[in-house]
Amino acid sequence: MRDHPVPRVIAHRGASGHRPEHTASAYRLALELGADAVEPDVVATRDGVLVVRHENEISGTTDVAGRPEFADRRRTKVIDGVRLSGWFTEDFSWEELATLRCRERLPGVRPGNAAHDRCEGVLRLRDVLAIVDAGPGEAGVVVEVKHAAYFLGLGLDLGELLLAELAACGWAERPDRLVIESFELGVLDRLRRSGVRATLVFLAERTGAPADEPLPGAPARSFGWYRGDAGLALLADRVDGISVAKGDLLRLDAEGRVLGPTDLVERAHGRGLLVYTWTLRPENRFLAPGFRSSERKGEWGDWAGEFGTIVGAGVDGIFVDHPELGVAARSARGVSNTPEE
């Protein structure tokens, strides 16, 4: 890959600290604030259109619950082992979803974002790619494939849909700007076998196991197992990197004070894996206890201290809601221009 500052600053669902997530204004602002890449999550509609939503259940991020014409679409489903009630993308056509308006997912923490509720509509993946194409420089895109095994059970192969969309939008031949990630190794395996030209990254939650475990011919493995030495060795033969919760990179004492980084980055790098981490946010609600400034969840704490500790651990990419803070944290620690292998 070509040279770039390390770690990459990846705008988590756009500049979601400033605008409702996954909106056009959030993505445009992320590029203006210096993000090296943006991260759209993709799920599918009933008619196979890839739309950009954090989850396929959309009542928390759109106005669907207040739309009487869709009242009868409310369902209760089990998604990746979790029972959820609400409105789901796979029960709508793209034409129907296009009528919905976005709203802030965390209004209690980010009331300023809620002022932009209902100002913008839902995006398709191709809309985000077009925004990046029209933006400054040559920013990258980190596509997160959500609930791949679940959608496959509905007859919607998100991997195949993604390959077709990338080809149609001119992104199939941009391997230096494209990352594809998922909490499920199966879809990443299928994409790798298809010959996709992208950096493939396995996402690992702090607890639990991937929704597609056990994979054929293998025992069931937890996310924790994948962060261990045996798991990292397996991943090194299958993907290019691992993306972990920031808590897996921080050593804490009994009172929640950060003592320094764990050895996860060192162990992953020793096996040739990139390491990304999520999600760096400045509000007290999201900071490790030792970096909080008060009990007020929406107030900003010592974000620079926490961000700096994580950047200092040597990660290759950081997911941030406020891209300018990620750029500042990287600059404070110094910038490396070492290319990825």
N, C-alpha and C positions, 0 to 999 in steps of 0.2 A: 504494500500500500504506500501511497505517497506520504511525504512528511506532513505532520500536523502537530499542533500543540498537544501536550499530554498533561493531564487527562483531558479527553474530549468532554466538552460541556454539552449535555444532551437535554433539550427542553422537553420536560415531562408533560406530554399531552399539550404541547405548546407552552407559552408563558402562562401557565395555569395559576401562578401566584397573582397575576394581574387581571386576568379575564376568565370567564367560564371555560373549562377545559374543552379541548377538541373543537374550538370555534375558529373560524377563519382569522379573526382579529388576534386570537391567542397565538396562532402560528406565525402570522406576519410580525407581530411584536417580538416573538422569540428570535427571529432572524435579525430584526433591528437591534436587539439587545446583545447580539454577538454570539448566539448559540452556534456551536459547530454542527449540530444535527437536531432534528425534531423527532419526537416519538409518537406516532399514531398507533393506537390499539385497533385491531380490526376484528369485526364480527360480521355475520352475513344476514341479509334479508331473505324472505321466503323465495324470492326470485333470483337469488344468487349474486346479489350486489354486495361488495365489501364496503361496509360503512364504518365510520370511525367513532367508536364509543368505548368507554372504559369496560363496560360489561354489556352482555346482550339484554340484561334487564335494565330498562331505561327510564323508570319513573323518577329516579334520583337526579337525572341530568337533563331531562326534557319536560315539557308541559303536558305530556301524554295523559297523566292522571286527571287533568282538568278538561280533557277534550271529550265531550259527550258522545261524539260519533265513534269513539274507540272504547267506550266503557265496556262493551261486551268482549273485548280482547284480553281482559285481565285473566291471568292464569296462575296456577300454582304448579311449580315444576321442581324437579331435583336436578341441579346443575353441578356437576363434578362433586356429587355427594352432599350438596347443601340444598335444603328445601327453601325455595324462594317464591314469593307471591308478587305479581306485578305484571308489567307489559314487556314483551320480549321481541327482539328484532326479527326473529325468524317467523313471527306471526304477522308480519307486515310486508307489503311490497315496498320497493324503493319509492315509488310514486306517493305512497301513503306516508312513509317516514319523512319525506322531503317537506311535508306540511308542518312538521313539528318544530318547535323553537327550543333552543338550549337554555339551561339555567345552571346556576352555580351549585356544585355538589356539596360545598362546605360553607353555607351562608353564615353559620354561627362564628366560624373562625375568620372568614373573609367576606365581611358584609359589603366591602367596596366592590367586590366582584359581582355580588348579587344585584347591584345597580344596573348591570348589563343583561339581566335576565330577559329572555324573550326578544333579544335584539337580533339574533342570528339563528340560522337553521342548521340542521344536521349535515355533516359532510360525508362524502364518499372518500375512499382512499385516493382515487384519482384527483379529487379536488385538492387534497393536501400536497400531492406530488406537483400539481400545477402551481401551487403557491410557492413551493420551494424552487421550482424552475424560474419563476418570475422574481424571486428574491435576490438580494445581493450575494455575490460570491458563488461558491459551489458547496452549499451546505449538504450534509448527509441526511439520510432518513433511516430511522431505526423502527422497523415494523414489528409490533408485537402481535403474534397470532394467538387469539384467545379461545379457549374451550374447543380445541381442534377435535378431540375424540368425541365430544358431545355432538358437535355439528356433523361429523362424519356419520354418526348414527342416524342423523336426519337426512342423509343423502347429500350433504353439502360438504365437499372436500375443500377446506380453506386453503390448503397448500396448492391445489390445482387452480383455484380461483385467484390466488395471489400470483402465481406464475403468469397466468393470462393477463392480469391487470398490469403487472410490471412490463410485460412485452408490449401491451397496447399503449402504454404511457412513455415508452422509451427508457425505462429504468432497468431493463433486463441486462444491459451491457454497461452498467456503472458499478462494478464490484468495489471500487474504492470509496463509494459514497453510500453503499447499501448494507445495512445490518438487518438480519431477521432473527427474532428471538421468540422463545416460547417457554412456558412452564412444563411443556410436554416434549419429551425427547423424540417420540414417534414421528411427529410432523416434521421435526428438523431432520430426522433420518430420511424421510421420504423426499424432502427438498434436496438434500445432499445427493441422493441417488438420482434425482432428476437432472443433476448438473447445474443447479442454480448458481449464479455467480454473485455471491454475497458472503459476508462474514456471518457465521451462524453462532448464536449464543444461547446457552441453556440457562433459564431463569430458575432460581432455587428459593423457595419460601423458607422461613425460619423453622417451621414445623410442618408436619404432615408429609404427604407423598404426592407425586404427580398423578393427575387424573387418569392417565393412560397406563399406569403401572398395574399389574406387571406386564412388561412388554413380552411379545411372543418368545418363548424359549429362555426366559430369564426369571429369576425370583423377583418378588416385589421389593422395591428399594425406596427408602425415604429420601427426602431432600437432604437431611442430615448426612445420610450415607454418601450422597454425591459430593458433599463438601469435604469428606474424608479423603485420605490418600488413595484408597482403592477406587472411589468414585471419580476423583480427578483424573486418575490414570485411564479409566474407561472413557471419560469425556474427551480426553486428549485425542482419542482415536475417532471421535464422532463429530466434534464441533470445534469451533475456534476459540470459544471463551465461555465463561460462566458469569452470571450477573446475580449478585446476592444482596440481601437487605443490609443496610449499613450497620445494623446491630451485630452482624456476624463479623464485622471488621474492628469492633471496639471492645477492648478489655475493660471491664468495670469492676470497681470494688463493691463492698457490701452496701455502700450508701449511694451507689449509682454514679460515682465520679469516674471519669475516664482515665485509665492508667496508661493507655497507649493502644496501638493497633495489635490485632491478633496476627498469627503467622499465615493466615489464609492466602493473602496475596503472594507471599513468598513461595508457598507450596504450589499454588496454581501456576505462577510464572515458571517455576522449576520444571513443570511439565509442558511448557509451551503454550499455556492458555492465557488469553486476555482475561482481565477482571474488571467488570463494571459493577457499580453499586447504586442503590436507590433507597429512598428518595430523600435528597437533602432539602430541608425546608427550614425557614428561620423562626417559625412560631414555636412558643414554649411547648405546645401540645406535642410537637414532633421531635423536639430535641432530647438528647440524653439528659437525665436529671441534673447532672453537674453543670450543664450549660444553660439551664433555665433561669430566667431573670425574676420570675414571680409565678404565682398560681394562676394568673390570667392566661388562658390557653391561646388567645389570639395575639397576645403581645409578643414582640420579637425578643429572643434571648441572645445569648452569645453564639450566634450562628457562625461567626468567623472562627471561633475556637473549635467548634465541632467540624465544620467543613475543612479547616486546616489540618486537623488530625487525620481525616480520611484521605485528603489529597496527599498528605505526607506518607501514607501507607503505600503509595506507589501504584494506585489504581489506574487503569487505562481509560476509564470513562465514568462520569458522574451524572446521574439523572437529577435535575433540579427543577423546581417550579418557578424560580426566579433566575433566569439565565445570567443576568448581570452579576448576581452574587457568586455564581459558579465561576465566572470569568475573574472576578475579584479574588476569590480564594486561590485560584490557580496562579494568578499573578503574584500574590503575596508569598507563595511558596517557590516562585521561580518557574520558568517554562522550559520544558525539554522538547526538542524537535526530532526525537528519535522515531523513525518510522516503525510501524507494526511489522512483525515478521510475516 
